[in-house]
Amino acid sequence: MKIRIVAFGIAKDIIKGKELTMDLDNGNSISAVREQLSSIYPEFSKLSSLRFAVNADYVEDSYELKSGDELVLIPPVSGG
Amino acid sequence: MQDIYITVDKLNSKACTEAVTYPGAGGIVVFVGTVRDQTKGKAVKHLEFEAYEPMALKEMQKIADHATDKWSLHKMVIHHRTGLVEIQEEAVVIACSSAHRKEAFEACQYAIDTLKETVPIWKKEVFEDGEVWVSAHP
């Protein structure tokens, strides 16, 4: 499955862009995406945390992506 | 005025205070987060905030709803600024009112602490010689 990934904050700097489309090689779970992303962009493993959101809600690593989901990378937040 | 709001324009803490005022209030607590001119002794030029807006608004609403319910507030208002914010300007305003001060203090403290943990907003410190996404690395 192909998935569209949107990046904010430092995640944008890491992927060098606002978004990317990725072919999921090892299943459709968030943990698979996490692994695949870190192997392409080792910088992700250096962050304090990396969370994911689908359709504007946080999702756990066990979440299975469905086609059409908008996956958003949430690096450590620092509002306020 | 909207209670939960993200804007590139300057915030108005006075208007937020007025928005939570009501006759039954025994106390209003307002937290104003402002841009500091230095971090660990290094001069900051300004900050740049970025938000994943639909989700940030949703998470801010959750905080206000939970706080209002838990501490029986009359009302809570949360405004956050995005884009370039200059030194001394307001980056976030949280105002809440309740019948007694203790509840308002606790609710406001909870709101800013939770906002910093859950709301998808990112802050970049811009220095003379570079820039850093705050809290990105351990």
Backbone of each chain as ProteinMPNN parsed JSONL, in Angstrom:
{"seq_chain_A": "MKIRIVAFGIAKDIIKGKELTMDLDNGNSISAVREQLSSIYPEFSKLSSLRFAVNADYVEDSYELKSGDELVLIPPVSGG", "coords_chain_A": {"N_chain_A": [[0.845, -1.199, 0.0], [0.406, 2.245, -0.72], [1.29, 5.152, 1.047], [0.456, 8.423, 2.156], [2.469, 10.776, 3.692], [2.634, 13.348, 6.035], [4.63, 16.02, 7.188], [5.778, 17.849, 10.078], [7.467, 20.53, 11.831], [10.657, 19.564, 13.013], [10.626, 17.207, 11.626], [10.028, 17.831, 9.041], [12.388, 19.005, 8.193], [14.004, 16.766, 8.303], [12.962, 14.963, 6.378], [13.276, 16.588, 4.299], [11.209, 18.167, 3.173], [7.653, 18.857, 2.872], [5.901, 16.799, 2.615], [5.699, 13.214, 1.903], [5.441, 10.306, -0.184], [5.084, 6.948, 0.575], [5.884, 3.572, -0.124], [4.613, 0.909, 1.552], [6.484, -1.637, 2.824], [6.58, -3.682, 4.713], [4.072, -4.469, 5.897], [1.13, -2.788, 7.238], [1.108, -1.452, 9.624], [1.626, 1.109, 12.146], [4.01, 0.697, 13.498], [5.508, -0.626, 11.579], [5.784, 1.377, 9.687], [7.255, 3.19, 11.195], [9.665, 1.79, 11.521], [10.508, 1.543, 8.859], [10.756, 4.224, 8.104], [12.799, 5.079, 9.848], [14.908, 3.604, 8.877], [15.309, 4.684, 6.384], [15.653, 7.367, 6.989], [17.839, 7.973, 9.225], [18.036, 9.984, 11.11], [15.636, 10.219, 12.458], [15.709, 8.406, 14.572], [17.204, 9.716, 16.407], [15.663, 11.583, 17.656], [13.867, 12.881, 20.547], [11.354, 11.812, 20.753], [8.92, 10.252, 18.619], [5.844, 10.608, 17.408], [2.722, 9.518, 15.948], [-0.005, 10.613, 13.934], [-3.293, 10.039, 12.79], [-5.669, 11.246, 10.657], [-5.962, 13.521, 12.282], [-5.831, 12.606, 14.958], [-3.984, 11.172, 17.682], [-2.29, 8.058, 17.154], [-1.659, 4.657, 18.163], [1.252, 2.443, 18.034], [0.325, 0.028, 17.137], [-1.708, 0.517, 15.42], [-3.44, -0.07, 12.385], [-2.918, 1.041, 9.198], [-5.216, 2.441, 6.859], [-6.198, 2.556, 3.419], [-6.065, 5.803, 2.083], [-5.874, 7.079, 4.5], [-4.551, 9.903, 6.212], [-1.408, 10.27, 7.199], [0.369, 11.684, 9.805], [3.436, 12.973, 10.882], [4.563, 13.409, 14.132], [6.869, 14.994, 15.661], [8.749, 15.698, 18.756], [6.656, 17.814, 20.603], [6.441, 21.383, 21.165], [4.984, 23.588, 22.046], [3.547, 26.608, 23.494]], "CA_chain_A": [[0.0, 0.0, 0.0], [1.104, 3.534, -0.729], [0.705, 6.029, 2.067], [0.933, 9.807, 2.112], [2.927, 11.175, 5.021], [2.814, 14.794, 6.153], [5.607, 16.281, 8.247], [5.82, 19.164, 10.73], [8.629, 20.796, 12.679], [11.95, 19.016, 12.602], [10.385, 16.1, 10.684], [10.092, 18.454, 7.712], [13.825, 19.162, 7.875], [14.596, 15.442, 8.119], [12.586, 14.401, 5.057], [13.547, 17.667, 3.349], [9.985, 18.529, 2.453], [6.428, 18.916, 3.66], [5.285, 15.474, 2.619], [6.27, 12.196, 1.03], [4.609, 9.124, -0.381], [5.94, 5.803, 0.827], [5.351, 2.234, -0.334], [4.839, 0.144, 2.779], [7.048, -2.941, 2.436], [6.473, -4.71, 5.754], [2.804, -4.381, 6.619], [0.513, -1.465, 7.255], [1.01, -0.905, 10.977], [2.464, 2.275, 12.438], [5.376, 0.265, 13.854], [6.206, -0.907, 10.319], [6.136, 2.68, 9.1], [8.309, 3.743, 12.04], [10.9, 1.093, 11.19], [10.9, 1.883, 7.491], [11.183, 5.625, 8.101], [14.088, 5.211, 10.521], [15.989, 3.049, 8.071], [15.592, 5.639, 5.292], [16.112, 8.619, 7.603], [18.342, 7.627, 10.563], [17.845, 11.141, 12.0], [14.426, 10.038, 13.277], [16.006, 7.669, 15.81], [17.889, 10.601, 17.359], [14.702, 12.485, 18.297], [13.387, 12.488, 21.875], [10.181, 10.969, 20.527], [8.241, 10.445, 17.336], [4.494, 10.068, 17.473], [2.013, 9.547, 14.671], [-1.429, 10.941, 14.003], [-4.086, 9.744, 11.602], [-6.888, 12.055, 10.615], [-5.944, 14.49, 13.398], [-5.814, 11.983, 16.289], [-2.821, 10.32, 17.926], [-2.528, 6.617, 17.047], [-0.634, 3.791, 18.764], [2.071, 1.726, 17.053], [-0.402, -1.138, 16.631], [-2.739, 0.962, 14.469], [-3.275, -0.52, 10.996], [-3.307, 2.107, 8.277], [-6.14, 2.091, 5.785], [-5.898, 3.395, 2.271], [-6.739, 7.097, 2.211], [-5.499, 7.71, 5.768], [-3.477, 10.889, 6.161], [-0.511, 9.999, 8.321], [1.148, 12.88, 10.128], [4.56, 12.754, 11.798], [4.549, 14.365, 15.239], [8.099, 15.006, 16.468], [8.459, 16.274, 20.077], [5.959, 19.102, 20.497], [7.076, 22.408, 22.001], [4.155, 24.79, 22.059], [3.499, 27.352, 24.748]], "C_chain_A": [[0.883, 1.253, 0.0], [0.445, 4.423, 0.314], [1.323, 7.424, 1.967], [1.263, 10.234, 3.54], [3.2, 12.676, 5.043], [3.717, 15.074, 7.353], [5.484, 17.704, 8.782], [7.127, 19.299, 11.498], [9.892, 20.175, 12.12], [11.788, 17.855, 11.622], [10.443, 16.592, 9.232], [11.543, 18.604, 7.255], [14.434, 17.803, 7.556], [14.233, 14.849, 6.759], [12.806, 15.418, 3.934], [12.329, 17.982, 2.482], [8.792, 18.446, 3.366], [5.753, 17.547, 3.694], [5.993, 14.505, 1.693], [5.277, 11.048, 0.887], [5.514, 7.916, -0.249], [5.194, 4.514, 0.507], [5.634, 1.425, 0.91], [5.26, -1.28, 2.417], [6.689, -4.037, 3.429], [5.194, -4.62, 6.571], [2.358, -2.944, 6.768], [0.419, -0.855, 8.649], [1.928, 0.307, 11.134], [3.884, 1.823, 12.789], [6.179, -0.097, 12.608], [6.664, 0.387, 9.65], [7.313, 3.287, 9.863], [9.665, 3.135, 11.674], [11.436, 1.509, 9.823], [11.436, 3.319, 7.405], [12.578, 5.776, 8.704], [15.222, 4.622, 9.703], [16.328, 3.978, 6.904], [16.198, 6.929, 5.85], [16.577, 8.341, 9.037], [18.167, 8.764, 11.579], [16.631, 10.964, 12.919], [14.731, 9.334, 14.596], [16.694, 8.553, 16.846], [16.927, 11.536, 18.091], [14.298, 11.966, 19.679], [12.169, 11.579, 21.769], [9.676, 11.207, 19.106], [6.882, 9.773, 17.448], [3.837, 10.208, 16.111], [0.558, 9.921, 14.909], [-2.084, 10.551, 12.688], [-5.38, 10.53, 11.715], [-7.048, 12.89, 11.891], [-6.138, 13.888, 14.792], [-4.536, 11.173, 16.443], [-3.212, 8.861, 17.725], [-1.362, 5.867, 17.681], [0.133, 3.074, 17.652], [1.347, 0.526, 16.439], [-1.46, -0.757, 15.579], [-2.421, 0.485, 13.056], [-3.798, 0.575, 10.067], [-4.267, 1.575, 7.216], [-5.864, 3.029, 4.613], [-6.718, 4.687, 2.38], [-6.451, 7.8, 3.529], [-4.435, 8.772, 5.518], [-2.638, 10.701, 7.414], [0.361, 11.23, 8.563], [2.221, 12.533, 11.149], [4.537, 13.85, 12.858], [5.855, 14.228, 16.022], [7.788, 15.681, 17.804], [7.817, 17.664, 19.965], [6.581, 20.108, 21.474], [6.3, 23.715, 21.949], [4.243, 25.499, 23.403], [4.636, 28.326, 24.892]], "O_chain_A": [[1.942, 1.302, 0.627], [-0.778, 4.452, 0.452], [2.52, 7.587, 1.732], [0.46, 10.08, 4.461], [3.904, 13.205, 4.183], [3.585, 14.444, 8.402], [5.137, 18.634, 8.053], [7.805, 18.311, 11.777], [10.166, 20.247, 10.922], [12.712, 17.549, 10.868], [10.85, 15.864, 8.327], [11.876, 18.364, 6.094], [15.271, 17.683, 6.661], [15.09, 14.298, 6.069], [12.548, 15.131, 2.765], [12.404, 18.053, 1.256], [8.907, 18.01, 4.511], [5.115, 17.184, 4.682], [6.773, 14.898, 0.825], [4.397, 10.853, 1.725], [6.574, 7.851, -0.87], [4.014, 4.377, 0.827], [6.795, 1.269, 1.289], [4.507, -2.028, 1.794], [6.513, -5.192, 3.042], [5.23, -4.689, 7.799], [3.098, -2.008, 6.468], [-0.27, 0.147, 8.842], [2.87, 0.501, 10.366], [4.853, 2.487, 12.423], [7.393, 0.1, 12.576], [7.772, 0.478, 9.122], [8.244, 3.826, 9.265], [10.666, 3.838, 11.535], [12.623, 1.786, 9.647], [12.428, 3.589, 6.729], [13.427, 6.489, 8.17], [16.364, 5.068, 9.806], [17.482, 4.056, 6.48], [17.12, 7.504, 5.272], [15.784, 8.463, 9.97], [18.152, 8.516, 12.785], [16.605, 11.499, 14.028], [14.103, 9.617, 15.616], [16.765, 8.195, 18.022], [17.325, 12.209, 19.041], [14.376, 10.767, 19.949], [11.975, 10.686, 22.594], [9.97, 12.227, 18.484], [6.775, 8.552, 17.565], [4.329, 10.92, 15.236], [-0.029, 9.593, 15.94], [-1.504, 10.712, 11.615], [-6.081, 10.482, 12.726], [-8.124, 12.95, 12.487], [-6.565, 14.588, 15.71], [-4.053, 10.565, 15.487], [-4.321, 8.458, 18.076], [-0.237, 6.363, 17.732], [-0.271, 3.091, 16.49], [1.707, 0.062, 15.357], [-2.032, -1.632, 14.93], [-1.292, 0.613, 12.584], [-4.96, 0.976, 10.142], [-4.154, 0.442, 6.748], [-5.366, 4.141, 4.788], [-7.9, 4.664, 2.723], [-6.746, 8.987, 3.673], [-3.526, 8.571, 4.713], [-3.093, 10.939, 8.532], [1.002, 11.745, 7.648], [1.947, 11.88, 12.156], [4.498, 15.041, 12.549], [5.934, 13.425, 16.952], [6.681, 16.189, 17.985], [8.358, 18.564, 19.322], [7.173, 19.723, 22.482], [6.874, 24.797, 21.826], [4.924, 25.044, 24.323], [4.726, 29.026, 25.901]]}, "seq_chain_B": "MQDIYITVDKLNSKACTEAVTYPGAGGIVVFVGTVRDQTKGKAVKHLEFEAYEPMALKEMQKIADHATDKWSLHKMVIHHRTGLVEIQEEAVVIACSSAHRKEAFEACQYAIDTLKETVPIWKKEVFEDGEVWVSAHP", "coords_chain_B": {"N_chain_B": [[-15.616, 36.341, 20.317], [-13.504, 33.517, 19.7], [-13.188, 30.634, 21.778], [-11.216, 28.679, 21.652], [-8.37, 28.958, 19.866], [-6.205, 29.613, 17.138], [-3.774, 31.644, 15.772], [-2.051, 33.817, 13.435], [-1.85, 36.363, 14.061], [-1.254, 39.02, 16.518], [-1.691, 38.139, 19.959], [-4.239, 38.759, 22.463], [-4.237, 39.223, 25.62], [-5.785, 40.576, 27.43], [-8.326, 40.702, 26.274], [-8.888, 37.987, 26.326], [-9.055, 37.574, 29.062], [-11.285, 39.119, 29.678], [-13.156, 37.626, 28.323], [-13.625, 35.411, 29.919], [-14.733, 36.388, 32.16], [-17.315, 36.622, 34.616], [-20.332, 37.112, 36.531], [-20.482, 35.344, 38.706], [-17.913, 34.659, 39.263], [-15.159, 34.045, 41.393], [-12.611, 34.198, 41.052], [-10.118, 34.769, 38.567], [-7.762, 33.241, 36.574], [-4.938, 33.839, 34.667], [-2.678, 32.687, 32.326], [0.119, 33.806, 30.659], [2.204, 33.1, 28.131], [5.289, 34.232, 27.195], [7.733, 35.478, 24.823], [11.02, 34.84, 25.472], [14.196, 36.535, 25.727], [16.513, 35.096, 25.648], [18.137, 31.863, 25.688], [19.473, 29.562, 27.802], [21.534, 31.427, 28.203], [22.147, 32.24, 25.65], [21.578, 34.577, 23.094], [18.344, 35.066, 21.829], [16.798, 35.714, 18.73], [14.192, 35.723, 17.655], [11.102, 33.777, 17.831], [9.764, 31.005, 16.0], [6.687, 29.638, 15.344], [4.968, 26.648, 14.532], [2.027, 24.96, 13.58], [0.053, 21.97, 13.559], [-2.738, 22.487, 12.54], [-5.646, 21.636, 12.518], [-5.568, 19.427, 14.255], [-4.266, 20.469, 16.48], [-6.121, 22.346, 17.408], [-8.153, 20.622, 18.129], [-6.914, 19.148, 20.206], [-6.418, 21.212, 22.006], [-9.015, 21.93, 22.603], [-9.844, 19.603, 23.907], [-8.324, 19.781, 26.248], [-9.382, 22.116, 27.402], [-12.045, 21.321, 27.78], [-11.763, 19.127, 29.511], [-10.557, 20.357, 31.732], [-12.484, 22.247, 32.428], [-14.553, 20.628, 33.196], [-13.377, 19.031, 35.258], [-12.511, 20.897, 37.217], [-14.747, 22.38, 37.644], [-15.092, 24.821, 36.179], [-16.13, 28.114, 35.144], [-15.454, 28.929, 32.632], [-12.946, 28.309, 30.097], [-10.383, 29.714, 28.158], [-8.257, 29.296, 25.412], [-5.65, 30.543, 23.618], [-3.364, 30.444, 20.945], [-0.414, 31.474, 19.359], [0.942, 31.483, 16.012], [3.591, 31.295, 13.529], [5.992, 33.94, 13.028], [7.18, 35.155, 16.066], [7.925, 37.848, 18.061], [10.455, 38.865, 20.498], [9.275, 39.214, 23.795], [6.637, 39.298, 23.007], [3.305, 37.843, 23.186], [2.94, 34.375, 23.202], [1.264, 32.368, 23.923], [-1.936, 32.252, 25.463], [-3.77, 31.475, 28.287], [-6.767, 31.51, 29.849], [-8.907, 31.315, 32.67], [-11.888, 30.948, 34.632], [-13.445, 30.698, 37.839], [-15.578, 29.847, 40.641], [-14.072, 29.877, 42.936], [-10.65, 30.638, 43.816], [-8.699, 28.562, 43.978], [-9.405, 26.396, 42.317], [-9.256, 27.597, 39.811], [-6.531, 28.262, 39.622], [-5.34, 25.693, 39.685], [-6.479, 24.517, 37.429], [-5.508, 26.111, 35.367], [-2.759, 25.701, 35.52], [-2.678, 22.95, 34.955], [-3.612, 23.076, 32.319], [-1.617, 24.502, 30.809], [0.602, 22.879, 31.251], [-0.25, 20.452, 30.083], [-0.789, 21.234, 27.486], [1.799, 21.69, 26.57], [2.658, 19.114, 26.331], [0.943, 17.643, 24.667], [-0.245, 19.07, 22.529], [-0.025, 19.531, 19.083], [2.142, 21.596, 18.288], [4.944, 23.403, 17.249], [8.05, 24.841, 18.184], [10.528, 27.008, 17.082], [13.689, 28.174, 17.866], [15.308, 31.063, 16.928], [18.532, 32.059, 16.356], [21.388, 34.347, 16.16], [23.266, 32.904, 14.758], [22.102, 30.642, 13.725], [19.475, 28.099, 13.985], [17.124, 26.313, 16.092], [15.016, 23.547, 16.634], [12.952, 23.409, 19.328], [13.272, 21.157, 22.073], [13.487, 18.912, 20.438], [15.575, 17.046, 20.44], [17.046, 14.739, 22.838]], "CA_chain_B": [[-14.281, 35.738, 20.307], [-13.483, 32.059, 19.828], [-12.525, 30.199, 23.004], [-10.03, 27.914, 21.287], [-8.04, 29.762, 18.699], [-4.807, 29.685, 16.695], [-3.72, 32.777, 14.843], [-0.731, 34.406, 13.175], [-1.904, 37.746, 14.558], [-0.9, 39.197, 17.93], [-2.704, 37.722, 20.926], [-4.731, 39.829, 23.314], [-4.532, 38.569, 26.897], [-6.846, 41.329, 28.098], [-9.598, 40.247, 25.696], [-9.103, 36.619, 26.825], [-9.49, 37.723, 30.456], [-12.674, 39.595, 29.659], [-14.027, 36.57, 27.795], [-13.972, 34.419, 30.955], [-15.328, 37.106, 33.287], [-18.762, 36.464, 34.811], [-20.685, 37.619, 37.859], [-20.262, 34.359, 39.761], [-16.491, 34.341, 39.403], [-14.457, 34.541, 42.568], [-11.228, 34.325, 40.644], [-9.732, 34.527, 37.178], [-6.321, 33.015, 36.45], [-4.501, 33.969, 33.273], [-1.272, 32.429, 32.062], [0.574, 34.369, 29.392], [3.545, 32.66, 27.772], [5.889, 35.269, 26.35], [8.995, 35.087, 24.19], [12.197, 35.256, 26.246], [15.255, 37.01, 24.821], [17.694, 34.242, 25.648], [17.969, 30.519, 26.187], [20.761, 29.133, 28.361], [22.521, 32.483, 28.044], [22.371, 32.579, 24.247], [20.558, 35.537, 22.665], [17.345, 34.612, 20.853], [16.301, 36.828, 17.893], [12.728, 35.587, 17.726], [10.659, 32.388, 17.725], [8.822, 30.694, 14.923], [5.795, 28.548, 15.742], [4.238, 25.976, 13.472], [0.992, 24.094, 14.173], [-0.805, 21.106, 12.75], [-3.845, 23.254, 13.102], [-6.893, 20.942, 12.886], [-5.343, 18.569, 15.416], [-3.911, 21.327, 17.617], [-7.375, 22.902, 17.921], [-8.858, 19.512, 18.763], [-6.238, 18.834, 21.469], [-6.641, 22.351, 22.907], [-10.415, 21.811, 23.036], [-9.89, 18.508, 24.894], [-7.767, 20.313, 27.492], [-10.353, 23.062, 27.974], [-13.226, 20.555, 28.204], [-11.408, 18.338, 30.679], [-10.311, 21.277, 32.849], [-13.767, 22.854, 32.803], [-15.309, 19.587, 33.875], [-12.724, 18.579, 36.483], [-12.429, 21.944, 38.246], [-16.017, 23.131, 37.618], [-14.831, 26.2, 35.771], [-17.152, 28.764, 34.331], [-14.994, 28.928, 31.254], [-11.513, 28.399, 29.812], [-10.046, 30.194, 26.815], [-6.848, 29.029, 25.065], [-5.244, 31.114, 22.334], [-1.941, 30.219, 20.645], [0.066, 32.19, 18.176], [1.873, 30.771, 15.136], [4.404, 32.185, 12.698], [7.109, 34.602, 13.694], [6.773, 35.892, 17.269], [9.079, 38.63, 18.52], [10.766, 38.902, 21.925], [8.326, 39.897, 24.675], [5.25, 39.141, 22.572], [2.575, 36.715, 23.766], [2.876, 33.205, 22.33], [0.088, 31.598, 24.334], [-2.726, 32.816, 26.564], [-4.788, 30.587, 28.844], [-7.528, 32.214, 30.88], [-10.055, 30.559, 33.157], [-12.565, 31.555, 35.78], [-14.232, 29.778, 38.652], [-16.154, 30.488, 41.822], [-13.003, 30.032, 43.933], [-9.353, 30.764, 43.157], [-7.902, 27.341, 43.965], [-9.759, 25.634, 41.123], [-8.763, 28.304, 38.621], [-5.07, 28.097, 39.596], [-5.001, 24.317, 39.321], [-6.914, 24.259, 36.054], [-4.62, 26.83, 34.452], [-1.484, 24.966, 35.566], [-2.908, 21.717, 34.195], [-3.793, 23.379, 30.896], [-0.356, 24.84, 30.142], [1.472, 21.691, 31.294], [-0.741, 19.464, 29.128], [-0.577, 21.807, 26.152], [3.201, 21.487, 26.19], [2.91, 17.694, 26.086], [0.07, 16.959, 23.702], [-0.756, 19.855, 21.398], [0.974, 19.537, 18.011], [2.677, 22.91, 17.918], [6.403, 23.327, 17.363], [8.707, 26.141, 18.378], [11.921, 27.074, 16.628], [14.419, 29.342, 18.352], [16.202, 31.589, 15.9], [19.675, 32.785, 16.915], [22.185, 35.051, 15.149], [24.088, 32.005, 13.957], [21.421, 29.387, 13.408], [18.148, 27.903, 14.574], [16.955, 25.013, 16.737], [13.659, 23.121, 17.032], [13.023, 23.209, 20.779], [12.924, 19.835, 22.631], [13.501, 17.828, 19.444], [16.548, 16.028, 20.826], [17.21, 14.604, 24.294]], "C_chain_B": [[-14.376, 34.209, 20.432], [-12.694, 31.653, 21.068], [-11.21, 29.491, 22.705], [-9.59, 28.433, 19.931], [-6.541, 29.728, 18.417], [-4.736, 30.773, 15.642], [-2.279, 33.226, 14.594], [-0.688, 35.853, 13.685], [-1.539, 37.808, 16.04], [-2.04, 38.75, 18.838], [-3.093, 38.904, 21.809], [-5.168, 39.222, 24.651], [-5.665, 39.281, 27.649], [-8.225, 40.88, 27.589], [-9.931, 38.833, 26.173], [-9.617, 36.658, 28.267], [-10.951, 38.137, 30.508], [-13.639, 38.494, 29.224], [-14.426, 35.546, 28.853], [-14.631, 35.064, 32.182], [-16.825, 36.81, 33.397], [-19.085, 36.805, 36.259], [-20.385, 36.635, 38.986], [-18.804, 34.032, 40.008], [-15.93, 34.906, 40.691], [-12.995, 34.721, 42.223], [-11.04, 34.039, 39.168], [-8.22, 34.327, 37.179], [-5.974, 33.062, 34.969], [-3.028, 33.634, 33.197], [-0.938, 33.019, 30.703], [2.002, 33.897, 29.161], [4.141, 33.664, 26.806], [7.263, 34.819, 25.839], [10.174, 35.706, 24.935], [13.342, 35.589, 25.302], [16.509, 36.145, 24.824], [17.321, 32.839, 26.083], [19.346, 29.995, 26.567], [21.862, 30.148, 28.056], [22.776, 32.914, 26.603], [21.218, 33.449, 23.73], [19.644, 34.957, 21.589], [16.859, 35.833, 20.071], [14.778, 36.87, 17.918], [12.389, 34.1, 17.691], [9.784, 32.229, 16.499], [8.005, 29.491, 15.358], [5.084, 27.982, 14.521], [3.217, 25.054, 14.135], [0.396, 23.175, 13.123], [-2.203, 21.493, 13.227], [-5.113, 22.461, 13.438], [-6.723, 20.08, 14.137], [-5.015, 19.397, 16.656], [-5.189, 21.902, 18.246], [-8.158, 21.84, 18.684], [-8.252, 19.187, 20.135], [-6.426, 19.969, 22.483], [-8.07, 22.306, 23.464], [-10.559, 20.727, 24.111], [-9.398, 19.003, 26.244], [-8.787, 21.217, 28.174], [-11.577, 22.311, 28.507], [-12.93, 19.792, 29.493], [-11.248, 19.242, 31.905], [-11.63, 21.867, 33.357], [-14.595, 21.88, 33.624], [-14.7, 19.26, 35.247], [-12.743, 19.626, 37.597], [-13.68, 22.831, 38.29], [-15.806, 24.606, 37.274], [-16.079, 26.802, 35.14], [-16.718, 28.643, 32.879], [-13.47, 28.918, 31.17], [-11.322, 28.814, 28.358], [-8.57, 29.876, 26.573], [-6.572, 29.601, 23.675], [-3.75, 30.862, 22.135], [-1.579, 30.921, 19.349], [0.928, 31.272, 17.323], [2.628, 31.793, 14.281], [5.503, 32.816, 13.521], [6.612, 35.426, 14.897], [8.017, 36.547, 17.866], [9.248, 38.518, 20.042], [9.709, 39.723, 22.668], [6.868, 39.772, 24.234], [4.634, 37.881, 23.191], [2.505, 35.555, 22.767], [1.66, 32.35, 22.652], [-0.624, 32.331, 25.472], [-3.754, 31.77, 26.992], [-5.477, 31.338, 29.974], [-8.668, 31.327, 31.343], [-10.614, 31.21, 34.42], [-13.362, 30.493, 36.522], [-14.735, 30.519, 39.895], [-15.077, 30.779, 42.871], [-11.635, 29.923, 43.271], [-8.597, 29.446, 42.984], [-8.141, 26.537, 42.683], [-9.17, 26.28, 39.869], [-7.245, 28.167, 38.494], [-4.7, 26.705, 39.091], [-5.328, 24.027, 37.856], [-5.954, 24.909, 35.049], [-3.255, 26.133, 34.37], [-1.582, 23.664, 34.751], [-2.922, 22.015, 32.698], [-2.458, 23.686, 30.199], [0.585, 23.629, 30.134], [1.049, 20.661, 30.234], [-0.557, 19.945, 27.693], [0.846, 21.527, 25.659], [3.529, 20.028, 25.887], [2.136, 17.123, 24.909], [-0.309, 17.757, 22.458], [0.314, 19.967, 20.303], [1.31, 20.938, 17.49], [4.177, 22.838, 18.172], [7.011, 24.72, 17.351], [10.142, 26.05, 17.903], [12.545, 28.338, 17.194], [15.382, 29.781, 17.269], [17.262, 32.454, 16.566], [20.384, 33.542, 15.79], [22.834, 34.056, 14.186], [23.405, 30.662, 13.654], [20.061, 29.283, 14.057], [17.991, 26.475, 15.08], [15.474, 24.748, 17.011], [13.729, 22.726, 18.501], [12.537, 21.804, 21.157], [13.016, 18.675, 21.648], [14.417, 16.687, 19.866], [16.7, 15.938, 22.343], [18.396, 15.428, 24.812]], "O_chain_B": [[-15.212, 33.682, 21.166], [-11.661, 32.247, 21.376], [-10.217, 29.676, 23.408], [-10.34, 28.361, 18.958], [-5.719, 29.803, 19.331], [-5.555, 30.81, 14.723], [-1.403, 33.036, 15.438], [0.372, 36.478, 13.732], [-1.515, 36.788, 16.73], [-3.212, 38.957, 18.523], [-2.38, 39.905, 21.892], [-6.303, 38.77, 24.802], [-6.406, 38.657, 28.408], [-9.162, 40.703, 28.368], [-11.096, 38.506, 26.399], [-10.494, 35.883, 28.647], [-11.747, 37.588, 31.27], [-14.778, 38.429, 29.685], [-15.451, 34.88, 28.709], [-15.032, 34.373, 33.119], [-17.522, 36.753, 32.384], [-18.201, 36.785, 37.116], [-20.068, 37.049, 40.101], [-18.489, 33.214, 40.873], [-16.17, 36.06, 41.048], [-12.23, 35.312, 42.985], [-11.711, 33.182, 38.592], [-7.482, 35.149, 37.722], [-6.616, 32.422, 34.136], [-2.215, 34.22, 33.911], [-1.629, 32.763, 29.717], [2.907, 34.255, 29.914], [3.586, 33.923, 25.738], [7.863, 33.887, 26.376], [10.307, 36.927, 25.017], [13.457, 35.013, 24.22], [17.46, 36.422, 24.093], [16.315, 32.639, 26.763], [20.267, 29.987, 25.751], [22.98, 29.777, 27.697], [23.537, 33.851, 26.362], [20.046, 33.114, 23.901], [20.106, 34.429, 20.577], [16.543, 36.865, 20.663], [14.167, 37.91, 18.168], [13.276, 33.259, 17.541], [9.154, 33.175, 16.025], [8.559, 28.446, 15.699], [4.664, 28.705, 13.618], [3.521, 24.432, 15.153], [0.252, 23.545, 11.958], [-2.757, 20.918, 14.164], [-5.621, 22.595, 14.551], [-7.622, 20.009, 14.976], [-5.442, 19.059, 17.76], [-5.32, 21.938, 19.47], [-8.744, 22.107, 19.733], [-8.979, 18.977, 21.106], [-6.576, 19.717, 23.679], [-8.304, 22.602, 24.635], [-11.288, 20.896, 25.088], [-9.988, 18.681, 27.275], [-9.027, 21.099, 29.376], [-12.084, 22.641, 29.579], [-13.722, 19.8, 30.435], [-11.745, 18.925, 32.986], [-11.856, 21.969, 34.563], [-15.244, 22.249, 34.603], [-15.401, 19.217, 36.258], [-12.961, 19.302, 38.764], [-13.669, 23.9, 38.899], [-16.273, 25.504, 37.974], [-16.963, 26.088, 34.666], [-17.515, 28.297, 32.007], [-12.786, 29.444, 32.048], [-12.007, 28.33, 27.457], [-7.727, 30.153, 27.427], [-7.185, 29.194, 22.688], [-2.96, 31.049, 23.061], [-2.347, 30.946, 18.387], [1.581, 30.373, 17.854], [2.338, 32.989, 14.31], [5.895, 32.301, 14.568], [5.739, 36.282, 14.757], [9.02, 35.887, 18.137], [8.327, 38.136, 20.765], [9.306, 40.794, 22.213], [5.961, 40.102, 24.998], [5.34, 36.984, 23.652], [2.067, 35.731, 21.631], [1.095, 31.694, 21.777], [0.012, 32.947, 26.327], [-4.508, 31.249, 26.17], [-4.835, 31.749, 30.94], [-9.321, 30.667, 30.535], [-9.918, 31.91, 35.156], [-13.876, 29.539, 35.938], [-14.36, 31.663, 40.152], [-15.144, 31.773, 43.594], [-11.473, 29.205, 42.285], [-7.933, 29.235, 41.969], [-7.199, 26.06, 42.051], [-8.654, 25.596, 38.985], [-6.727, 27.977, 37.394], [-3.867, 26.552, 38.198], [-4.558, 23.382, 37.145], [-5.633, 24.324, 34.015], [-2.678, 25.995, 33.292], [-0.69, 23.33, 33.971], [-2.316, 21.291, 31.907], [-2.204, 23.175, 29.108], [1.277, 23.379, 29.148], [1.899, 20.071, 29.568], [-0.216, 19.168, 26.802], [1.065, 21.178, 24.499], [4.548, 19.732, 25.264], [2.618, 16.218, 24.228], [-0.661, 17.17, 21.435], [1.422, 20.439, 20.559], [0.844, 21.384, 16.441], [4.624, 22.286, 19.177], [6.575, 25.625, 16.64], [10.879, 25.135, 18.272], [12.011, 29.434, 17.031], [16.17, 28.986, 16.756], [16.956, 33.437, 17.242], [20.032, 33.403, 14.618], [22.945, 34.305, 12.986], [24.074, 29.671, 13.361], [19.551, 30.255, 14.614], [18.629, 25.548, 14.579], [14.767, 25.601, 17.546], [14.475, 21.821, 18.875], [11.531, 21.321, 20.637], [12.653, 17.552, 21.999], [14.092, 15.515, 19.68], [16.511, 16.927, 23.052], [18.671, 15.425, 26.012]]}, "name": "protein", "num_of_chains": 2, "seq": "MKIRIVAFGIAKDIIKGKELTMDLDNGNSISAVREQLSSIYPEFSKLSSLRFAVNADYVEDSYELKSGDELVLIPPVSGGMQDIYITVDKLNSKACTEAVTYPGAGGIVVFVGTVRDQTKGKAVKHLEFEAYEPMALKEMQKIADHATDKWSLHKMVIHHRTGLVEIQEEAVVIACSSAHRKEAFEACQYAIDTLKETVPIWKKEVFEDGEVWVSAHP"}
